[in-house]
């Protein structure tokens, strides 16, 4: 079911503006992530779509039908709560059957449907257990099965993996993603984990202070962030606040051509993986000294200091990082950067990837230092 | 170590003096009267009437107190309104006010010389010195039990399960019956047990509003009081022991319920 939200706002009784004038549209069959820091308004947004919070103003449409004045029980939406909210006094079977009993289905149908769902969520044999007798991952799957039992047209998940330990979280993520694809059910999940959003969402809505910062596919949000906030929240960045001087950024050696008028304030954003290290040479524009290297498994994180005490972080491949030590002198090439104006709007995207690759090929990576 | 032995022996002594002593004295004295005398006293029409009246009052009070207690607790926890903290404090008033004074307040409000009392008197319907007054007095003193028991239970349960029920299509009524009520079942049972125990034993408030008329408004505790005052010790012992026995049964029931509740949670 497609979802459209128009100029939706929520102001709580204490005056807190949780959501402000938000509009967006989501497509049928997709898995969308509401991503943002806590207090960003993403959970409030989800609860308004569900009907658990009443919007202060604005409209919500599901498949073109306006629903914001309907109580939650009339919206045909499945909801998985962060704490699962299983019925404590009912066993697994009864939890999953609850929605079907409300619909007054006959008992043969209920038995069949519940047993099908139990097979699907891999919990066969646990029908008689009470929620307190289940592990966190099992509870989450019961909550999911319960939400899916009545064949809702939309599935909402509030921080579904937050309470589960790291190893299991990865498995469950992939599993939920497969289940969603298999059933083709339109889904939205709330998360503050950018990795989770990038990994399993078709589309990401980035929230900040009650407003939508950006809506796009994981690639769009990562590669073309519309604001410095999005760039910093989805992935890591080096961020510099500076002015414009003679058509260049006024950042000492980090001198990039930009189109803006002199004297304006801009924010320059460079991702660590867009900083590559080459052997030191007097001809290179940007020379740097290694401050610290940190091994992060798949790559090394290298903190560097440039002239004028400007600092920058680079992510370099293992083979290169292993030969680097504090106080080593190297040179840098910036493969791409972005600049934003004072109002945080995207202004310049510099991505001379082709040139950078050609030049880099002169220095085999292994001998970079 | 010595301190611990000292403390525990003091505790035992205290229990002996305060609890077991009086119960023991009652049973011992009753034993002196002989079983047949006790049985005869218990079967006196006045005694039977008093016991029946107490049971009737208890039954009505339990039903009303349970209904209004659940309603009040839900209101306090789930639908806070302006002044809810004041209401929450007033709930405890019956704990603070002496039952005799509570009874006296009811007489002032509903007595034959009051506006309401005079009006209902004209309609041929007495409140004070009659059953309705005794029920009102017992309701007054037992009101906090259910509310005090349920407020923390409701607070701890939160509204998550209700929200989940709504998302699964359940309306308010279905949600209340199948989700809210079962999740506070233990608290309700405990509240009922406390209400029953208090209703059976209430004396002060009932004495003031009832007028203590034999075979009309004499409840079991009033009967014991009257029998003792009239030096009918066998009559006092027999009804006392019966009330005591019921109380002990209730106590045991309460402990069983508590274990049952915990077992469910584990």
Interface residues (C-beta under 8 A of the other chain):
Chain A: X50 X51 X52 X71 X72 X73 X74 X76 X77 X78 X79 X81 X83 X85 X86 X87 X88 X89 X90 X98 X99 X102 X103 X130 X132 X146 X147 X149 X150
Chain B: X160 X161 X163 X164 X165 X166 X167 X168 X169 X170 X171 X174 X178 X179 X182 X183 X185 X264 X265 X266
